[in-house]
Amino acid sequence: MKENLNPRLIELESKIKILEFENEALSAKAEENLLLNRAFEEINADEDMDALWLNTLESISVLLNIQFSGLFDFKYNGFSCVSSYALFSSEDSVNIIFSVPENIRQSIGSDQMLVLDKSDDGFLFEYPAANFKAEQAVVIHLDSEIIKDRYFVFVNDKNGEDLAERLPLFEKIIQIVSAKLERIYYQNELGKLNEELEEIVELRTQELHNQNQEYLALYEEYKTINEDLLVAKEKAEESDRLKTAFVQNLSHEIRTPLNGIMGFSSLLAENYDDKNNLEYFSEIINKLGKNLLDIINDILDISRIESGQLALNIEDCNIPEMLAELQTFFKEYGKQVNKEHIEFNLQCSCNDGLGIVKTDRVKLKQILVNLIGNALKFTENGAVECGCKCENDYLQFYVSDTGIGIPKNKQSKVFERFEQVQYTDKKKVGGTGLGLPIARALANQLGGSMWVESEVDKGSTFYFQIKVVQ
């Protein structure tokens, strides 16, 4: 019976040992997975490269009981410390001396992991902040396209275990670090690209806004130019129409006295022996010649005014004396135009001391002759009155009549060249339409202005003032 139990016991003991071994392997695997999960959680929380290095080194040292964990750059056949963590020291020291044997340097730069022992000739590790001896070190290349020639160095297991057995775990943790590194790098690059894109978008938006403002300004400018051109076009068309009408009217005005002169001149030969007829015809010819001369003078005056060639001749002017001359002139003129029944009055409120002023006497008289002649022309019954008064440095004149008046909507037109107010229900009066524009231009040249107040069928009053030269 005992002989039958021994093989059975041996088999059970063998199975128990296998289960114990598998249990130990599973426990080690579970511990390794737990360490990897904790390392992943701690490393994955970092969003900054400097924090990533330090936290990685600290996590490896604490979780795996590594006395020193460091990150080194390998340049010019030597190592320089970038970041480190030590269980035996709280100081953040980067002045660490780490070197490897000459024959091993040839392997630096490859992707293989190096395990160094104190027995390796040329292996040196010194930590300046503590009395620390390196028994064993592991050198693992950081496998990353982002950062070149950078290595993790792990020195001494705190419990004296062989670091070579930890190589797979080191490798997995560093793979986690590499993945996190690339993630941080690309996040940073993406952030930079987003910032650059935002700057470009903002700059482009500002450029588009500025261009839009320029286009709006140009649009408004072109719109104003177009409006001005349209107004100018309408004015040009209106001016062309008025000039055509003026030429037609002027042709009529010139032909009327010229035809009369020619007609009555031909009668002179037929009546050379009739003294009464000769005197009568000669008087008519003289009158028509004067009318023709007045028309030509108006054309010359407006031409000189437009070209700026009408010069001033400043001299002493006795206002009461000039008004008396006008009284005599228009008394005779009224007879010639069959307006002797129109009462003509002159008023001057300037006293003797202010009656003599310095101005262009000829042009002032021409203004008054034009205004008074106009008043008589458009007045059939009633009176025409002319007067003046002194106000500071100005002389103000007025010429009023009881004639047909001017409609409100036509009053601004009477001072424009070639314009004549048409009265459809009144008889047509002659004239070139240049008298009032000439009068206002002369008043402006004498430093003053001219305006009108009028009411249809009640008469008009023209006012103008001139500046007295001191």
Protein Blocks (a to p, Z undefined) as FASTA:
>chain_A
ZZmmmmmmmmmmmmmmmmmmmmmmmmmmmmmmmmmmmmmmmmmmpcbfklmmmmmmmmmm
mmnopabdcddddeehiacdfbdcdfkbcbdcfbbccdddfklmmmgopabdcdddfklg
hiacddfkbccddfbdcddddddfkbghiacddehifklpafklmmmmmmmmmmmmmmmm
mmmmmmmmmmmmmmmmmmmmmmmmmmmmmmmmmmmmmmmmmmmmmmmmmmmmmmmmmmmm
mmmmmmmmmmmmmmmmmmmmmmmmmmmmmmmmmmklmmmmmmmmmmmmmmmmmmmmmmmm
mmmmmnopaccddddddfklmmmmmmmmmmmmmmmnopampccddddfbdfklmpccddf
klmmmmmmmmmmmmmmmpcbhcdddddddehjaccdddddfbebpafklmmmmmpghiac
ddfkbccdedehlmmmmmmmmmmmnopacdddddehibpcddddddddZZ
